[in-house]
Amino acid sequence: MTKRAEKAETAEKIAALRPLYQKDLASGVGRFFAPRRTTCPWCASDRLRERIRTTDLVQRKPGAFVIDQCRACGHHFQNPQLTDEGLDFYYRDCYDGLGAKTAQSIFGASSSLKRHRAVARSLRPFTSPDAPPERWLDVGTGYGYFPQIAGEVFPDTVFEGLDQGEGVETAVREGRIKRALRGSFTDLAPSLAGAYDVVTMHHYLEHTPDPRAQLRAAHQALRADGLLHIEVPDPESAYAGVLGRWWLPWFQPQHLNMAPARNLRQALEECGFTVVATERSAAHRPVDLCVAVMFLLSRVTPRGDAPWHPRPPSAAARIGREAMRKATLPAVLAAYGLDLLLSPLSRRIGFSNAYQLFARRT
């Protein structure tokens, strides 16, 4: 398909979806939010402060979002939190539908695959070379790119993926995983009891309304002495303070809970795990400055077409958008170069934007 034909097809899809989105938005977005909390969902303290107030910087869907920080335990959480209906609205067409092609191009990029390989290799010291894992469940697998790469590192292991989106079924069809589990991990866990040697959760917990319930589900799905590997954004990263609302890992409105490492370690121990290692340096992804520049520039760049906007952009706006994208590309590339240059230092002085935990089911 030519690029012109592809654009025409996308425009048709957007036009078909616009009435549905406009119907959803007719009464505003207030109904997508639960009542505001006055206490921390992690420790129940009422010592809260507003940390970030922002908008949807990725899809530019309407709405305003707040992240509060608990002064007692350091937990960060979306407040008020989206309801199930709200999550459905804001996730729609992000990873599937209109957003499927973009999502796959990002998750399947060579840099992403290289990182998946490094993560898979980091798990080898926690497995026996004489008895490799038999079954491995990747929770929040998306399109299954991590299991595909991990299968090269662990060729004798059967990989399965769990997700709520349609990407997990695409992963089976395209041979990246052996079996697709589509639905809620907490709902499916009783039927998976003791089935897996390894469970991985990479940038998944922060998307869930109750991370502790996810840890209990992982404990249930793992065999005795099974390994759980978690990677999540670090709300205590120095970049979070420096970049404010423009810091990518805040990722509103999708990130509902962001726990400091000490909180997650304690929760794992309470669920019946023993934390055997914590890693920050290897978890860092050098994109903070680059994405912050992109977000800032998006404020002055005419928007693209999307069904949640009431009408398509004018011809002048489309031309202006393309001109702005070309004019600002050098700034984005320069910021990315700076990310790469600073990355070795960032990993050592508290700027790492994520952390990993390795835990055994005891």
Disulfide bonds with the S-S distance in Angstrom:
none
